[in-house]
Every structure is written in structure tokens, then in C-alpha cells.
Amino acid sequence: MYSIIVVPAQCAGPEEQFRLAPGESLRFGRTPPPESRTGTVPGTGARPPHLTLTHDGISRTAGEIRASGAFWTLSNLSSRQTYVVENPEGAGEHIKIAPGRLDAPVPFEFSRVVLPAAGELLGFEVWAPRHDYVAADPSLEGTLTAPAFALDRTKRYFAVLTALCEPRLRGEPHAPLPTVDQVAERLRPGWPAASRTAVQWNIDYLAVKLRLKQPPESADCGPRLNGKKESLVSLALRFDLVRESELALLERELDPR
């Protein structure tokens, strides 16, 4: 069973993709190495796979991808060029692979490998669709672990949090957050009495509930929390407290807090 899929630029279909099982590797560069042209993979009779990038600015042997279960590693076989692996879903998130670095682990499910080539940037994609999860042991007894963030998705405060996250969940990672008035307007179809004061109260409530700020009655409620909306959205998106699929909740009638 393959664990990663390498998709060349201008790929015309699945037949031009490379599917690698755990332990298998794929070299890439300007020309296939001699063993790819004349040799075979031991025990299979097949030639080693090779992704050819026909550009004078790409090394003949530029790098190697190796599949390893639910993730993959990248070796930069260039002596001069730094490679970049971008997360297309990560709002600019990326890692750099220094020249000569071997077996650098890549943590992204969808990745774009970018190679500098004499004033141009060439690239290809790597998908890691395999997800492995631990199976729950029904024989374990005792009290359940308390949830890190106890959120009730039927309540108004969750709708406020979802409305704050909406622009970035819709694929605009650098979009400015909606104002309190805009959140109130967005929620009125399901919450006719939504107002600036009510929305702000729920934002303050969320800051306490998500432990960004101590409750007002605390002996040490800490300093004033600046950038409260930004902190809430950052936390919610980082830990998947709100997902794109939950945007539909904004259209339904809301229960009280």
C-alpha cells in the first residue's frame, strides 16, 4: 500500500504520478542517474523511479524523496541550493532544506517542493494521504481525561468564535478579522437580538473559557489582553477547534449561551 503520491508539474493524470510505499524512494534531477537508465530494482526487474526536471538550472542529481509510513523525508543532494517545502494550506507555512541535508522529515499532508533554477522557481507536489491512528483500548478503566477545550457547538459563544474564524476558514489566511459589528450582523439570521454588546460579552467569555485570560473574580486576573480576537482565532485554528465544515452552523437558530 502506497503512503505518498508525487505529482509532477503539468501532470496530465494518475498515470504520470509516482506512488511510493513505505521504504521506497524517488530520485529527482535533470537527468536520470546511470542505474535508472541501465539498472533495475533488485527483486523486481523494474527500473528505479526518477522524476526528471529538464532545466539547466537543476542539478543532474538534485534530491531524493523517501516514503516512511504516514510521512516522508526529503534529501537535498545539491551542494549550493536551498530547497523550500511549502504547505499550500498553511498561510505561508514552509520549511527550508539546506544544501546537503539528508532525510529531512516533512510534516505537511499537502506539500509543494520548490527548487530555484537559474532565475526561475520549479516545483512539484507531494501528497501524504495516509493517516494512522491509535485504536482505543476498551479494556482500560478509570475516569476519562478532561477535554483540553470544552466547547458546546450549540451555544452562541461558539457561533461568535466561528464567525470570527470564517474569513480565514474560507481560504483567506491573511484576511483581517471581522469587527464586532460585522459579527453581530453575520449572526442575526439565527440570533435576531445579536448586538455589539452581546457579541463583545461572548468574546470576553471565550477569552476566559479558552484560558487566554483569568476570570474577573480571580485574585490575579492578569494584565489586559490586547488583540483578544486575534488570539482567539489563532488558538482556534491552530488546534482545529473550528473547522470549515462548521461554517454551516452560522445559518441555524442559536441557543442561548
N, C-alpha and C positions, 0 to 999 in steps of 0.2 A: 504494500500500500504506500503510495507516494505521500510525502509530507509537505513539499513545497512545489510551486509551479513558477518557472522563469518565463517571462513574456517579453520577447524582443520588441524593439520599437517597430512600428509599422507591421505588427503581427497580423496576418490575414485570417488566422483561425487556429483552432486547437492543434492542428497537425504541425504547426510551426512553434509550438510551445515545448518546453522541456519539463518533464515531471521527474522529480528526484525522490527516491525512497531514503529513509534514514541510512546514513553511511555513504551514500552516493555523492559524487561531486561533479561539478561542471566548470571547466576552464573557459575563460573568455579572453579575447585579444584580437589583434589584427589578422593573424594567420593561425590556423591550427598547428599545434606542435607536431613534430615528426611522428610520435606514437599514435596521434589521432589520424594521420594520413595513411600510415602503413601498418600500425599495430592493432590489436584487438583487446577487449576487456577479458581478462582471464576467466575461463569457465563459461563464457557467453558467446564468443565468436564475433561479438559486435564491436564496432569502433567506439572509443571513448567519446562521449558527447562534447561538443565545443560550440560556443556562441561566438560567431565571427563578427567583428565590428570593423568594417572596411573603411578605415580612415587613417591617413598618415600620422595623425597626432596620437594614435593609440598604440601602446606597446604591443609587440608581437605576442607576448605572454603577459597580459595585463593583470589577471587576477583569477581567483577560484572561489566558487560558492560550494559549500558543503551542507547537505541536509542533516539535521540532527533532531529527530523526533518532531516536536512541536515548534522548533525554531531553526535558524540556520546561521552559519558563520560566513564571513567574507574575509578572504586574504587579499591584500594589496601587494601584488608582485612587482609593481613599478618602483623604481629607485628614486623617483623625483616627485610624482604627482600624488596629491591627497585626493582621496575619493570621498564623496558625500552620499550618505544614505538618508533620503527624506521620507517622512511619514506624510503622505498626501492628506491624511485625515487629521493631522496633528497641529494645525495652525502654525506652521513653520518649524515644527519639531524635526530635528535631524541629528545624526551622529557623523563624526569625521573619522575616516580610516587612514592613518598616516602611512607614508611610503614604507614598504617592507613589513607592515603589520600582518601577522598571521592569525587566522581563526578568530577574528573579532565577532562576538555574538551580536546579532541584530534582533531587537526586541519588538519590531513592528509586525503587525499582521499583514498590512499592505505597505510595500516599500518601493521607492524609486531610487535606483543606483545611478548616480550622476558622475560622469567621467569628463574632466577637462581635456580638450583635444585641439590644440593649436588655435585658440581663439573661439572655439565652439564648445558647447556642452552636449555630450551624447549621453544616452541613458537607456535603461531597460527596467522593467518592473519584476518584482519578486513577490509572490503571494504565499502566505503561510496559513492555509485554511484549517489545518489540523488543530483541534483543541482537545487536550487531555484534562480530565477532571478526576479528582479523588472520589471514590464511591463511599457513601455514608455507611457506617457500621451499625446495623440495627441492634447489635448486642450491647452497645455501650449504654450505660445507665447514668443517672445523675441529672442535675439541673442543666438546662440549656444555657449556652453562652449568651449573655446580653448583647443585643444588636449594637453596633457602633453608632448608628444614626437611626433612631426610632422615628420614622416619618409615616403619617397616615395620609395616603394619597387621596382620600375623600374630603379632606379638610381644606379650608380656604387658604391657610398658610402655604400649603403645598402648591396650590394654584398660583399664588403670588410668586413662589420660587420658580415655577415652570415658566411663567410669563417673563420673568427676568432673564431666564436662560434661552428663551425662544429664538432671538436673532442668531445666536451662535450655534444652536442646535440645527438651524436651517441652513447651515453651511457658510455662515459669515463669521469666521473665527475672530476677526478684529472689529466687528461691529460694535458701536457704542451701545451701552445698556439702555433700555427704555427708562424714561423718567417715571417718577411715582404717578404722575397724572396719566401717562401713557399706559401704565399697568392697570390703573383703575378703569380706563376706557376699554382696554382689552378684555377685562373680566366682567364687564357689565352684562353681556348676554346671559351669563349664568349666575350673576350676582348683581342684580339691579341696584342695590344700595351701595355698591362699591364707591368709595370716596378716597381722596388723597389721605385723609386722616386714618381711615381704616387700613389702607394698604401700608402706610408707614408703620402702623402698630404691628402688623403682621411681619414686616421686615425686622423690626426690633425683636419681636418674639422669636423669629428664626435665628437671629444672631445669638440669642441665649440658648435656644434648643440645640443648635449645632455647635455649641461650646466655643463660639468665637468671642463671647463676652459673658462675664459673670452676671447673674440676675441682679436686679436693682437692690433687693433686700440683703445681698451678700455683704459681709463685713468689709470685703475688699473687692469692689466691683470693677476695679482696674481703671486704666485711662480711657478716655473717649475713643471709640472705634471709628476711625476715619476710613472712607472707602468701603462702607458696610456692604453696599450692593455688589461691588466688585469682589469682595472677599467671599460673599455667599455664592456667587456664580462660579468663581474659581474652585471652591470646595466642592460644589455640587457636580460640576463637570469632571473634575479630577477623579472623583470616586463613583461616578455613574449614579448619583442619587436621582438625577433626572435624565431620562433618555428621550430620543426623538419620538419614539412610539407613544410617549405620554403627552405629546402636544395636543392630542385629541381631547384630553381632559379639560382643556380650556373652553370647550364648546358646551360642556354639560352644566347642569344646575349644581351649585356648590352647597355643601353642608356648612353649618356654622363651624367656626374654628375648632 
